[in-house]
Amino acid sequence: MSGRRIFPVRTTVLTAVVLAATLSAGCASPPPGSGRQSSGTGAVRGEAAPSAAAPYWVDPDSDAARQVRAWEKRGRAEDAKVLKRIADRPVADWPAGDQPAAGIRAAVRSAAKSDQSVLLVAYNIPHRDCGAYSAGGAADAEFYRWWIGEFAGAIGGAPATVVLEPDAIPHIADGCTPPEHHEERYTLLAEAVDTLKKLSRTKVYLDAGNPEWIKDPSKLVEPLRRAGIERADGFALNVANFQTNATVTSYGARLSALTGGSHFVIDTSRNGNGPLSGDRAEAWCNPPGRALGTPPAALTGEDGLDAYLWIKRPGDSDGTCRGGPSAGTWWPEYALGLAERARS
């Protein structure tokens, strides 16, 4: 199928420290039931600073940031400079595991120092990814409700943007998720929207796939409605995929019109060179020759398009295809390739 598989990144060092401290203090409540080229001017391709229009927090201890420091120590100075194109830009955090709160709180505290907003992805829906590369998720509906409550509680009154459950709605629309799970999924997504929107400064976008996956946007209208799109801030497109800005923006405008003018955001983390050409198997999975896309920005100049975001973490593997490590694992050489081929 034309979808994309994604997986939450590992807990960062900062998160791990906070989580360990939290657990040792007994504060975590248990779940219920349990560019190497120089421009000639001294600048190296890949050194561009984050867009001034992106008011989002940059994780100083991300995989990319740690890789930059490691390469600098090992003498790979040019590669380190190129990789800063990822390390110095805001990328969404995917709180992993059964205890999401500690990592979110750590990010919120760090972001508060510069009055910035955190980008988060909630990715723990039961029966996730139809048993493919990123299979998993909450064991049942009860646990998911608890998990989302912990997720929201950790955000509190801080500014945040949340992309809610990549794949969940498209996998209903394409028939991958069995019909017996549809009603539960709609209920959980709608409840998650409501839980997150109770927070005073949180924006919520329901994932709606990409134009290559669900080619007819009308197939998403009823699933989005059932999932609470009217109460969310909009929908997210192109998460972990490679469709061009022009293609996705046009598709987003069509879906927006079909859903009463819903706004949307686009994942531009890896779409700088567009999708892999030709009808190739698993074109979504670690395709060669791809590039970073438009840097994150909250000013797009497009009606209804709220932001360009880096939702998929550039350099995290899509899965064990094309020689990649397991889904969600940091892959530094792939990350370097994305940064080297970036055009902006």
VENGIWO-V116745 format. One record per backbone hydrogen bond with DSSP energy under -1.0 kcal/mol. NH is the residue of the N-H (numbers start at 0). CO is the residue of the C=O. E is the energy in kcal/mol with one decimal. If there is no record, write none. Layout:
# VENGIWO-V116745
NH|CO|E / NH|CO|E
This chain:
# VENGIWO-V116745
15|11|-2.9 / 16|12|-2.4 / 17|13|-2.2 / 18|14|-3.1 / 19|15|-2.5 / 20|16|-2.3 / 21|17|-2.6 / 22|18|-2.7 / 23|19|-2.4 / 24|20|-1.5 / 25|22|-1.1 / 26|21|-2.4 / 33|30|-1.8 / 38|42|-2.1 / 44|36|-1.6 / 46|43|-1.6 / 53|50|-1.7 / 56|116|-2.8 / 61|58|-1.2 / 65|61|-2.5 / 66|62|-2.2 / 67|63|-2.4 / 68|64|-1.9 / 69|65|-2.2 / 70|66|-2.8 / 71|67|-2.3 / 72|68|-1.8 / 73|69|-1.5 / 75|70|-2.7 / 76|74|-1.2 / 79|75|-2.3 / 80|76|-2.1 / 81|77|-2.0 / 82|78|-2.5 / 84|81|-1.8 / 85|82|-2.0 / 86|82|-2.2 / 87|83|-2.6 / 88|85|-1.7 / 91|309|-2.5 / 92|118|-2.6 / 103|99|-1.6 / 104|100|-2.8 / 105|101|-2.1 / 106|102|-2.0 / 107|103|-2.8 / 108|104|-2.5 / 109|105|-2.1 / 110|106|-2.9 / 111|107|-1.9 / 113|110|-1.2 / 115|110|-2.4 / 116|54|-2.4 / 117|158|-1.8 / 119|160|-2.9 / 120|92|-2.1 / 121|162|-2.2 / 127|135|-1.6 / 129|126|-1.2 / 130|127|-1.4 / 131|128|-2.4 / 134|131|-2.1 / 137|123|-2.8 / 143|139|-2.1 / 144|140|-2.4 / 145|141|-1.8 / 146|142|-2.9 / 147|143|-2.8 / 148|144|-1.9 / 149|145|-2.2 / 150|146|-2.5 / 151|147|-2.9 / 152|148|-2.5 / 153|149|-1.8 / 154|150|-1.0 / 155|151|-2.2 / 157|154|-1.9 / 159|200|-2.1 / 160|117|-2.5 / 161|202|-3.1 / 162|119|-2.6 / 163|204|-2.9 / 164|121|-2.8 / 167|164|-1.4 / 170|166|-2.7 / 171|168|-1.2 / 172|168|-2.3 / 173|169|-2.6 / 176|170|-2.7 / 180|177|-2.1 / 181|178|-1.5 / 184|180|-2.1 / 185|181|-2.7 / 186|182|-2.3 / 187|183|-2.6 / 188|184|-2.7 / 189|185|-2.5 / 190|186|-2.4 / 191|187|-2.3 / 192|188|-2.5 / 193|189|-2.1 / 194|190|-2.7 / 195|191|-2.6 / 196|192|-2.5 / 198|195|-1.4 / 202|159|-2.6 / 204|161|-2.6 / 205|233|-2.3 / 206|163|-1.9 / 207|235|-2.7 / 213|209|-1.9 / 218|215|-1.9 / 219|216|-1.8 / 223|219|-2.5 / 224|220|-2.4 / 225|221|-2.9 / 226|222|-1.5 / 227|224|-1.5 / 228|223|-2.2 / 230|227|-1.4 / 231|227|-1.0 / 232|203|-2.4 / 234|262|-1.9 / 235|205|-2.4 / 236|264|-2.3 / 237|208|-2.5 / 240|237|-2.4 / 247|243|-2.6 / 248|244|-3.1 / 249|245|-2.0 / 250|246|-2.1 / 251|247|-3.1 / 252|248|-2.2 / 253|249|-1.7 / 254|250|-2.6 / 255|251|-2.7 / 256|252|-2.1 / 257|253|-1.6 / 258|254|-1.0 / 260|255|-3.0 / 263|303|-2.4 / 264|234|-1.8 / 265|306|-2.0 / 266|236|-2.4 / 267|308|-2.4 / 271|290|-2.3 / 273|270|-1.2 / 279|277|-1.7 / 282|279|-1.0 / 284|281|-1.8 / 291|337|-2.0 / 292|267|-1.2 / 296|307|-2.2 / 297|52|-2.5 / 304|301|-1.4 / 305|263|-2.6 / 307|296|-2.5 / 308|265|-2.9 / 315|312|-2.5 / 316|328|-2.7 / 320|318|-2.0 / 323|320|-1.9 / 327|316|-2.7 / 328|325|-2.1 / 330|314|-2.9 / 334|330|-2.2 / 335|331|-2.4 / 336|332|-1.9 / 337|333|-2.1 / 338|334|-2.1 / 339|335|-2.8 / 340|336|-1.9
